[in-house]
Amino acid sequence: MKVAVMGYGTIGSGVVEILRINRDVVANRAGEALEVTKILDLRDFEGDPVQNLIVHDYREIVDDPEIAIVVETMGGVEPAYTFVKAMLEAGKHVTTSNKALVADKGAELIRIAREHKVNFMFEASVGGGIPIIRPLQSCLTGDVIEEITGIVNGTTNYMMTKMTAEGSEFEDVLKEAQAKGYAEKDPTADIEGYDACRKIAILTSLVSGSQVDYNDIPTEGISHITATDIKYANVMGRAIKLLATSKAYGKTYFCRVAPFLLPPQHPLYNVNDVFNAVFVHGNMLGDGMFYGSGAGKLPTASAVVGDLVAIAKHIDKNIYLEWKEEKLVLANPGQQSYRFFVRSAKSLAEIEKVFSKVECVDAGIAGEIGFVTEEMTQKEYDAKAGELGDIIQMIRLA
């Protein structure tokens, strides 16, 4: 079976490598060998074994009747969307690792694939090497998924782990993460939570069956977390993690991406370094956890190859995915309740006048008071914080 790869970067080259090294295993599981015959890239890769497979025009793949499956690992919405749409309309199956594309155009591309009796798959777009999308779509189809909470960004989890272990400041850990290749030169998408936001939007779209606009999800990153926050977390016996959360509320979901203070009994408390994990609660399953390498060349490429094998097994059949283009209106995030950890420059008397009963946290920091509020809605907290003023930091408790 002939395969084309669009984008010969980290993930694309990983797919080609797996198909070469595990050729016989993949052939046995797919029912026939999968052979890469064209690779789309702007570069020529002179001297590379794939040099003769390189093409520069995506239409060479569109117009090749022998190519049945296309892998998209280019990243970004355009030109990936234009290329993938053309492949599907030409009757070619597509698998992608591109979360930006899936979050933005997933419902539409699923519809186009269905109309042309092919498949659009994207297991690698959320958890890297962690299987999560196919379990939600097959193993757990009998469940109502009531919660999905995940550590779905390896860069930020590595940074929070280092800050916790060493008491380092954010900027120092970011430089180290970049030096080790864990963070991009421009780390904005990771550290500001945008990457995690797109991933939880994809998962919520799948479990709800409707399009979730990631722009509607309140998103905070970790760039404002300091070594002082870590000191308070240690006193509280908690760990700060960037979580992407989605919780059922009536016929819709509360969604949020933000740092949370996790207690030791939380299932995600011990997920450290570049590892990712997704916690799922179903009304029949109860609690489930998916854990593993959430990024990296071969783990992510492994998920792509898993899609290739699934497609090869269903080459003449569209595998139905429930993800309509109709937009899901998310629940008002201001109505979701939390306990809040707050650092303030105000006196305890002033704090108690506004927040009533609070639990003070003494981390030995001069000139401020750390405290935990009683449970209240986000809207109530925002009003009280505005009334108090001089808020240095706020982190929600999980």
C-alpha positions in Angstrom: 0.0 0.0 0.0 1.5 3.3 -1.1 1.9 6.1 1.4 2.9 9.8 1.1 4.3 12.0 3.9 3.7 15.8 3.9 6.4 17.4 6.0 9.8 15.7 6.6 10.5 17.3 9.9 10.8 15.7 13.3 7.5 13.7 13.2 7.5 13.0 9.5 11.0 11.6 9.5 10.0 9.5 12.6 7.1 8.0 10.6 9.4 7.0 7.8 11.9 5.6 10.3 9.2 3.4 12.0 7.9 2.1 8.7 11.5 1.1 7.8 12.6 -0.4 11.1 9.2 -2.1 11.9 8.3 -2.9 8.3 7.5 -6.6 8.8 5.5 -6.0 12.1 3.5 -3.2 10.5 2.9 -5.3 7.4 1.6 -8.2 9.5 -0.8 -6.0 11.4 -2.0 -3.9 8.5 -2.5 -6.9 6.2 0.1 -5.7 3.7 3.3 -3.7 3.6 3.1 0.1 3.8 5.6 1.8 1.5 6.4 5.5 1.4 6.7 6.6 -2.2 6.5 10.4 -2.0 7.6 13.0 0.6 6.4 16.6 0.3 8.9 19.2 1.6 10.4 22.5 0.6 13.9 21.1 1.1 15.8 18.6 -1.1 17.7 16.5 1.5 20.6 15.7 -0.8 22.5 12.6 0.3 19.6 11.4 2.4 18.1 8.0 1.6 14.7 9.7 0.9 16.2 12.1 -1.6 14.6 10.5 -4.6 11.1 10.5 -2.9 11.0 14.3 -2.3 8.5 16.4 -4.2 7.8 20.1 -3.8 4.2 20.3 -5.2 1.4 18.7 -3.2 -0.5 18.1 -6.4 2.0 15.4 -7.3 0.5 13.4 -4.4 -3.1 14.4 -5.2 -2.7 13.2 -8.8 -0.9 9.9 -8.0 -3.6 7.2 -8.2 -1.4 4.6 -6.4 -1.1 6.6 -3.2 -3.9 5.5 -0.8 -2.9 7.1 2.5 -1.3 10.5 3.2 0.5 11.5 6.5 0.4 15.2 7.3 3.0 16.4 9.8 3.6 19.9 8.6 2.0 21.8 11.5 -0.1 24.9 11.4 -3.5 25.4 9.8 -2.3 26.6 6.4 -1.2 25.3 4.0 -1.9 22.0 5.8 -5.7 22.5 5.6 -5.6 23.2 1.8 -3.4 20.2 1.2 -5.3 17.8 3.5 -8.7 18.9 2.0 -7.4 18.2 -1.5 -6.2 14.7 -0.5 -9.5 13.8 1.1 -11.4 15.1 -2.0 -9.2 13.0 -4.2 -10.2 9.9 -2.2 -7.1 9.5 -0.2 -7.1 8.7 3.6 -5.3 11.1 5.8 -3.7 10.9 9.3 -2.2 13.9 11.0 -0.3 14.9 14.2 -1.3 18.5 13.7 -3.4 19.7 16.7 -3.8 23.2 15.3 -5.4 21.8 12.1 -7.6 19.4 14.0 -8.8 21.9 16.6 -9.6 24.5 13.9 -10.9 22.3 11.0 -11.5 18.9 12.5 -15.3 18.7 12.1 -15.1 19.9 8.5 -12.4 17.5 7.5 -14.2 14.6 9.1 -17.3 15.5 7.1 -15.3 15.8 3.9 -13.7 12.4 4.6 -17.1 10.8 5.2 -18.5 12.3 1.9 -15.6 10.7 0.0 -15.7 7.4 1.9 -12.2 7.8 3.3 -10.9 8.4 6.8 -9.4 11.4 8.6 -7.5 10.3 11.7 -5.6 12.3 14.3 -4.5 10.1 17.3 -1.1 11.9 17.5 -2.7 15.4 17.7 -3.4 15.2 21.5 -1.3 12.9 23.6 1.7 12.3 21.3 2.4 8.6 21.9 -0.4 8.2 24.5 -3.5 6.4 23.0 -6.5 8.6 24.0 -8.6 9.4 20.9 -9.2 5.9 19.8 -10.0 4.6 23.3 -12.6 7.4 23.6 -14.0 6.6 20.2 -14.1 2.8 20.6 -13.5 1.4 24.1 -15.5 4.0 25.9 -18.4 4.6 23.4 -20.8 3.1 25.9 -19.9 5.8 28.5 -20.9 9.3 29.1 -17.6 11.1 29.6 -18.1 13.3 32.6 -14.5 14.6 33.0 -11.3 14.8 31.1 -8.3 16.4 32.9 -4.9 16.2 31.4 -1.3 17.2 31.6 -1.0 17.4 27.9 2.1 19.5 27.3 5.5 18.0 28.0 7.4 21.3 27.9 5.4 23.0 30.7 5.3 19.8 32.8 9.1 19.5 32.6 9.5 23.1 33.6 7.1 22.8 36.6 8.9 19.7 37.7 12.3 21.4 37.6 11.0 24.5 39.4 9.5 22.3 42.1 12.6 20.1 42.5 15.2 23.0 42.5 13.2 26.1 43.5 14.4 27.7 40.3 12.8 30.8 38.7 10.7 30.5 35.5 13.2 32.2 33.1 16.1 30.0 34.2 14.2 26.8 33.7 12.9 28.0 30.3 16.5 28.6 29.1 17.4 25.1 30.3 14.4 23.5 28.6 15.3 25.3 25.3 18.9 24.1 25.6 17.7 20.5 26.0 15.3 20.8 23.1 12.2 20.5 25.2 11.1 24.0 24.5 11.0 25.8 21.1 13.0 28.9 20.4 9.6 30.7 20.5 7.9 28.8 23.4 4.8 30.9 23.5 2.3 28.2 22.4 3.5 25.9 25.2 4.2 28.3 28.2 1.0 30.4 27.6 -1.2 27.2 27.4 -2.3 27.6 23.8 -1.1 24.1 22.9 -3.0 22.5 25.8 -6.0 24.6 25.0 -6.3 23.1 21.4 -5.8 19.6 22.8 -8.7 19.9 25.3 -10.8 21.5 22.6 -10.3 18.4 20.4 -11.1 16.0 23.2 -14.2 17.9 24.3 -15.4 18.0 20.7 -15.0 14.3 20.4 -16.9 13.4 23.6 -19.6 16.0 23.0 -20.0 15.3 19.3 -20.0 19.0 18.4 -17.3 21.6 17.5 -15.7 23.3 20.5 -14.0 26.6 19.6 -10.7 26.7 21.5 -11.1 30.5 21.5 -13.9 30.1 24.0 -11.8 28.3 26.5 -10.2 30.5 29.2 -6.5 29.8 29.1 -3.6 30.7 31.4 -0.1 29.5 31.0 2.8 29.1 33.5 4.8 32.2 32.6 3.6 34.0 35.8 4.5 31.1 38.2 7.5 32.0 40.4 9.9 30.3 42.8 7.9 31.9 45.6 4.8 30.2 44.4 6.7 26.9 44.6 7.6 27.6 48.2 4.0 28.1 49.1 3.1 24.9 47.3 5.7 22.9 49.2 4.4 24.2 52.5 0.9 23.1 51.4 2.2 19.7 50.4 0.9 20.3 46.8 2.4 20.5 43.3 1.7 23.1 40.7 0.7 21.5 37.3 -0.7 23.0 34.1 -4.0 21.2 33.6 -6.4 21.2 30.7 -9.8 20.4 32.1 -13.2 19.6 30.7 -16.1 18.7 33.0 -19.7 17.9 32.0 -22.3 20.4 33.1 -25.8 19.7 31.9 -25.7 19.2 28.2 -22.4 21.1 27.8 -18.9 21.3 29.5 -16.9 23.6 31.6 -13.4 24.0 30.0 -10.3 25.7 31.3 -6.5 25.6 30.9 -4.6 26.9 33.9 -2.0 26.0 36.6 -3.6 24.1 39.5 -2.3 23.1 43.0 -2.7 19.3 43.2 -2.7 17.3 46.4 -0.7 14.0 46.6 -3.8 11.9 46.2 -4.7 13.5 42.9 -4.0 11.0 40.0 -1.9 13.6 38.1 0.3 14.6 41.1 3.1 12.2 40.3 3.2 12.9 36.5 6.6 14.6 36.1 9.2 15.7 33.6 8.2 15.5 29.9 5.6 12.8 30.6 1.9 13.5 29.9 -1.2 11.9 31.3 -4.9 12.1 30.7 -7.4 11.3 33.4 -10.9 10.3 32.3 -14.1 9.8 34.3 -17.0 8.0 32.6 -20.4 7.4 34.2 -19.8 3.6 33.7 -16.0 3.3 33.6 -15.5 5.4 36.7 -11.8 6.6 36.7 -9.3 5.8 34.0 -5.8 7.1 33.3 -3.7 7.2 30.1 0.0 7.9 30.8 3.2 8.0 28.7 5.4 10.0 26.4 3.3 12.9 25.3 5.8 14.3 22.7 9.0 13.5 20.9 9.9 12.1 17.5 9.2 8.4 17.8 6.4 8.4 20.4 4.3 10.8 18.3 5.3 9.0 15.1 4.2 5.7 16.7 0.7 7.1 17.1 0.7 8.2 13.5 1.7 4.7 12.4 -1.1 3.3 14.5 -3.5 5.4 12.5 -1.9 4.1 9.3 -2.5 0.5 10.3 -6.1 1.3 11.3 -6.7 3.0 7.9 -5.1 0.1 6.0 -7.5 -2.3 7.8 -10.5 -0.1 6.7 -9.2 1.0 3.3 -12.7 0.7 1.7 -14.7 1.9 4.7 -15.2 5.2 6.5 -14.9 4.8 10.3 -17.7 7.0 11.7 -16.7 9.8 14.0 -19.3 11.8 15.8 -18.0 15.4 15.6 -20.5 17.8 14.0 -19.7 21.2 12.7 -22.4 22.7 14.9 -20.7 24.8 17.6 -21.1 23.7 21.2 -21.8 26.6 23.6 -19.6 26.0 26.6 -20.8 26.6 30.1 -20.0 30.0 31.6 -16.6 29.6 33.2 -17.5 32.2 35.8 -20.0 29.7 37.3 -17.4 27.0 38.0 -16.4 26.6 41.6 -13.0 26.3 43.1 -10.9 27.0 46.2 -8.3 29.6 45.5 -4.8 30.1 46.8 -4.1 33.8 46.9 -1.0 35.9 47.7 -1.8 39.5 48.8 0.0 42.5 50.2 -3.1 43.4 52.3 -3.4 42.8 56.0 -5.2 39.7 57.4 -8.0 42.0 58.7 -8.5 43.4 55.3 -8.4 40.0 53.7 -10.9 38.5 56.2 -13.2 41.5 55.7 -13.6 40.6 52.0 -13.1 36.8 51.9 -14.5 36.0 55.4 -13.0 32.7 56.5 -9.6 31.9 55.0 -6.8 29.4 55.7 -3.5 31.1 56.0 -0.3 29.6 54.5 3.0 30.6 56.1 5.9 30.2 53.7 8.1 32.8 55.5 7.7 35.4 52.8 7.9 39.0 54.1 5.5 41.7 53.1 2.6 39.5 52.0 0.1 36.9 53.2 -0.7 33.6 51.5 -4.2 32.2 52.1 -6.7 29.7 50.7 -10.3 30.7 50.3 -13.4 28.7 50.9 -15.0 27.2 47.8 -16.7 29.8 45.6 -17.5 30.5 41.9 -14.9 32.1 39.6 -17.2 35.1 39.3 -17.5 35.5 43.1 -13.7 35.2 43.4 -13.1 37.8 40.7 -15.5 40.3 42.5 -13.8 39.8 45.9 -10.3 40.0 44.4 -11.3 43.3 42.7 -12.6 44.6 46.0 -9.5 43.6 48.0 -6.9 44.7 45.4 -3.1 44.2 45.7 -3.4 40.5 44.6 0.1 39.2 43.9 -0.9 35.8 42.7 -3.8 33.4 42.4 -3.7 29.7 41.7 -6.7 27.4 41.8 -6.8 24.2 43.9 -7.6 20.9 42.3 
